[in-house]
Amino acid sequence: MRFTRAETRAPRRWGAGRVLAGFGLATLAALALADLDLSRPDPWLTLRGIGAGLLSPDFADPAALAHAAALTVAFAVCGVFAGALAGFVLSFGYTLRAIRGLCICARSVHELFWALLLLGVTGLGPLTGVLAIALPYAGIFAKVFAEYLAEADPAASRALPRRTPPLSRLLWSRLPLALPELGAYTLYRLECGLRSSAVLGFVGLPTLGYLLETDFRQAQYGAAAASLMVYLALILPIRHWMRLRLAPVWLAVSVWLLARHPAPPMGDGALMRFLGDAVPAPIRAGDWAGLLPWLGRMLGEQALPGTIATLVLSQLALALAALVAVTCFPQIVGRVTGRAGALTGHAALVLARSIPDYMLAFLILQVTGPSMIPAILALGLHNGAIIAHLMGRQGDALVPRLRADAPRGLRLAAWELLPRLSGNFFALCLYRWEIIVRDSAILGLLGIATLGFYVDAAVQELRTDRAVLLLVVSALLTLGIDTLSGRIRARMRLSAPGMRKPEPEAAEAA
């Protein structure tokens, strides 16, 4: 068969203006559909209470704070290391379609969704928290570890005898070269795990998030501020107290703490009951003819409106994150803001990215009332701070390579740095898009009508079949956005140097 020149030509490259126009139109459409009402009758009263709590935090119960902090660390350490171990084993077979598909499914479901499902099987105990972190992280670790192993220098592998089995070749040639990167990435993931562990408190596990939610709902803002400060005291200096050589000690202490924590009995057959309840109700009743109407009702009345709300929320959050990134990345470049300004900007961005978006949305929700506003602000600030921090570091590295008479201040940022970093900016925003969509779904647990809202309602009503169906829809939506993001990056021919596809902020682990 003969092909014409047009048929064999590579796909036409998309320019930045075309992509910006598309996302701009999507943002305007999302604005028209979004729920942006401020329903709180007197937000200033709540703000005054929160401000007073921050100025005078209440540390009246240090034992409870210390216990919650210890369990927050224990859940994170056990969950992350269990996920790393499982991901390490799975990475050896990641090229197999079945294993790759399993890992994709595991990591496309948020930790809070995993926790909601596991509550019906393992109860409100330590195993639920550990598995809720370990399951999605195993899928992430498998992909990242497989990439690290594949990118190791092949020279050592070529030096082995020709008949060396593939597994032995991998273990004795590529693994030793990749070990430093594997360790660094695992330590980075511990920071993410600490955020996940704190947020698990919002479903009842006894971490710092549980104390924060309880105190806020009781208007005890001083005690809530104390919980938040203890959390920040843990996560901000994590790279100083969590070192790889100390990891076995932390793991042993964490296992000991969780083993001592009581777990409520679930009774015999909890797993089989859960699996049975996960089967669609018409099938359980033997009414196969009712399956399609059941699916139609679920998809039309819950999945479709939840998906639309999730996409609307995520689009507005992505737009805000992009705005925050462009505005704030110069703040940590010394030649733009000076040394003191760069230190201040760095502290602000680290603080914004250290507070989990779910926790931040919960805090803003207490002021604004239930609408999309808290979720948009939380997702935009958190993800924008991550992108801005990475761009700022890249901008700082660019400054010494600029010409001697390059301007300073905002002119340097606007005319020298931003044009050079525009490719990285687009790549990072597109990388974060899938994560924003996944987190938009879970923020429905706060009362916003995204997919998470309907999942939570199904769990509360003990309708496991509905919850599982909605989680499948959420996972497919996340995977669809990830695929679309990858295609846009390919058409724009983008790649962010030093950024790995599964987690762009993994450059922080270097």
C-alpha positions, 0 to 999 in steps of 0.5 A, a space after each residue: 500500500 502506498 501512502 501520500 506525503 500528507 498521510 506519512 507526515 507527523 501530527 501537526 504541532 499545537 502551539 501554546 496559543 491554541 492550547 491556552 485558547 482551548 483551556 480558556 474557553 473551558 474555564 469560561 464554560 466552567 464558570 458558567 456552570 459552577 456553584 460559587 455562592 457564599 452561603 455562610 451568613 457571617 463569615 467574618 465571625 468565623 474568621 475572627 474566631 480562627 484568627 484568635 485561635 491562631 494567635 492563641 493556640 490551645 495546647 491544653 491536652 498535649 497527650 492527645 496531640 502527641 498520640 495523634 501525631 505519633 499515629 499520623 507518622 505511624 500510618 504514613 511510614 507503614 503505608 508508604 513502606 508497604 506500598 514501596 515493597 509491593 511496588 518494588 516487586 510489581 516493578 519487575 513485571 510492569 511491562 506485562 499488561 495485566 500487572 500494569 493495568 492492576 497498578 493503574 487501577 490501584 493508583 487511580 483511586 484516592 486514599 480516602 476512597 480506599 479508606 471508605 471501602 475498607 471500613 466495611 471490611 477491616 473496620 476503623 482500625 490500623 489496617 484500614 489506614 495502612 492499606 488505604 495508603 499502601 494500595 494506591 502508592 503501590 501502583 505509583 511506586 511500581 511505575 516510578 521504580 520500573 522507570 528508574 530501573 529501565 533508565 539505569 546505565 546499561 553498560 553493567 548489564 552488557 558486561 554480564 554473560 550472554 546467558 544470564 537470566 533477565 531477572 538476575 541481569 536486572 538484580 545484579 546490574 541495573 538495581 544497584 545503579 538505581 538504588 539511590 534514586 529508589 531510596 530518594 523517591 521513597 523518602 519523598 513519598 513519605 512526605 506525601 504519605 504524611 499528608 495522606 495520613 493526616 487527611 485519613 482522620 476525616 473518615 474517623 482514623 485517629 490522626 491529627 486530621 481527626 482532631 482538627 475536624 472535631 475541634 473545628 466543628 465544635 468551634 474550638 479554634 484554639 485547639 484546632 490551631 494547635 493540631 494544625 501547628 503540630 502537623 506543620 511541625 512534623 511535615 515542614 522539617 521532614 527531610 531533616 528527621 526522616 533519613 534513609 539510614 533511620 528508616 528501619 528505626 521509624 518503621 519498627 516504632 511505627 509497627 509497634 505503635 499500630 500493633 498496640 492500637 485497638 481495632 474494633 472486631 468486624 465479625 466473621 465473613 466481613 470480606 465475603 459480605 463486602 464482596 457480596 454487597 459489591 455485586 449490583 443489586 439486581 444481580 443479587 436478586 436474580 433480576 438480570 433484566 433489571 440490571 440495565 435500568 439500574 445502571 441507567 438510573 445510576 449513571 444518569 442520576 449520580 454518575 453524570 452530574 457528579 462527573 460534570 461537577 468534578 470536571 467543572 471544579 477541576 477546570 477552575 482549580 487548574 486555571 487558578 493553579 496556573 495563575 498562582 504558578 505564573 504569579 508566584 514562581 518569581 518570588 523565590 528567585 533571588 535576582 527578582 525579589 532579593 535574598 530576603 524576598 526569596 526566603 519569604 516566598 520560599 516559606 510561603 510556597 512550602 507552607 501552601 504545598 505542605 497543607 493537604 488540599 482536602 484539609 485546606 478546603 475543609 478550613 476554607 469551608 468553615 468560612 465560606 459555607 458549602 459551595 465550590 469556592 473552598 475546593 477551587 481555592 484549596 486545589 488552586 493554591 496547593 497545586 499552584 504552589 507545587 508548580 511555582 516552587 518547581 519553576 522557581 527552582 528552575 528559574 534560579 538555576 537559569 539566572 547564572 546562564 543569562 547574559 551579564 546585562 540581563 535585567 533584574 526584578 519583575 522585568 527579569 521574570 517577565 522578559 527572560 525567565 517566563 519565556 524560557 520556562 513556558 514549556 515547563 509551565 505547560 508540562 507541569 500544569 498538564 501533569 497536575 491536571 490528572 491529580 486535580 481531577 482525582 482530588 476534585 472527586 474526593 472533595 465531594 466528601 465535604 458536601 460538594 456535589 462531585 463524584 465523591 459526594 455520591 460515593 460517600 452517600 452510597 457508603 453511608 447507606 451501606 449500598 456498596 454496589 453503588 459506591 463501587 460503580 461510582 468509584 469505577 466511573 471516578 477511576 475512568 475519568 481520572 485515566 481519561 484525563 491522564 490520557 488526554 493530558 499525555 496527548 496534548 503534551 505530545 502534540 505540543 512536544 513538551 517535556 519538563 526536564 527532570 520531571 517524571 511522568 507519574 509525579 512531576 514534583 518527584 524532582 524534589 526527591 533529587 
